[in-house]
Amino acid sequence: MTEVEIGVSKRARRAYAFDDIAIVPSRRTRDPRDVSVGWSIDAFQFESPVIAAPMDSVVSPATAIRIGQLGGLGVLDLEGVWTRYDDPEEVLAEIRDLPERDSVARMQEIYSEPIKPELVRDRLAEIRAAGVTVAGALSPQRTQDLYQTVVDAGVDLFVIRGTTVSAEHVSKNSEPLNLKKFIYELDVPVIVGGASTYTAALHLMRTGAAGVLVGFGGGAASTTRASLGIHAPMASAVADVAGARRDYLDESGGRYVHVIADGGLGTSGDLVKAIACGADAVMLGAALARADDVPGGGYHWGAEAHHPELPRGRRMHVGTIGSLEKILYGPATTVDGTSNIMGALRRSMATTGYSDLKEFQRVEVVVAPYQPH
């Protein structure tokens, strides 16, 4: 790949965001009704490749159930208000109403409440009782302490999600999580990330993970680029990790690891491009926070917004445009790619002549930077 000279002593690789690329139609088209957008990981099958991000503004036990009923997967944040407070509705209302100048400090206080293992158990049990796939997420720092509680509660998919997760974390102050040993000894499939480079993803795949999350501080509510100077343009990141999946498939003798784009997916067009670049599924935050039946009530925030030492996110107002069902399946009443995102995916696949997601990963793309009018 072509390198760019930053200065005499530094060269850089050109990387692309979703806005920098476009999908090219082919010689064949299909009827959108003949297109499949189904996805499966391990023994679990879903009608759509949408995973709701483990963020308090997006997923509660009730919305995890609703997303499951709509054919997707909702992942509960097991370090959020639902596992810290017996009745989090009052806390959520306070977060929504906080003045901007006070939001970070007050959220740091709210999320300093200890996590209660019995609430972890009860929230997951509530989801399981509804008969949908049960998924919960922990940060790498909390996984050692709480994973047994999560597994005992009957979780189907275990998600280890951080700003970045490596297979070789080094620390002089604490014993790091041994991902390979942990995943090997666990009885449930693990999705882990984020990763944003070929090498980092390949190492995560070698730990035995069932899926790798792709992204680094690219979400709408994140300020990681401003705070740390670190950013991963998502089109290149997804394509790099998809390349690691291909090479690991050969290396392992046929073991397929799912690539899940996580971040920078604000519209249906972004979702379509993520899959075109090689993603098997997408993890959505802000796109689903716009629903009027999720906890955020028009606001969106992630764990980075209340980090106790260095917040790298914000509580942002995204507004509401309708129900989860409308956002996923329409009918759309907006023209900006924020509703009927599965309909948009189907139409893009049909327009370019592909019948399922794996085929669509082979679609032609071009570099065509978007110029807003």
Disulfide bonds with the S-S distance in Angstrom:
none
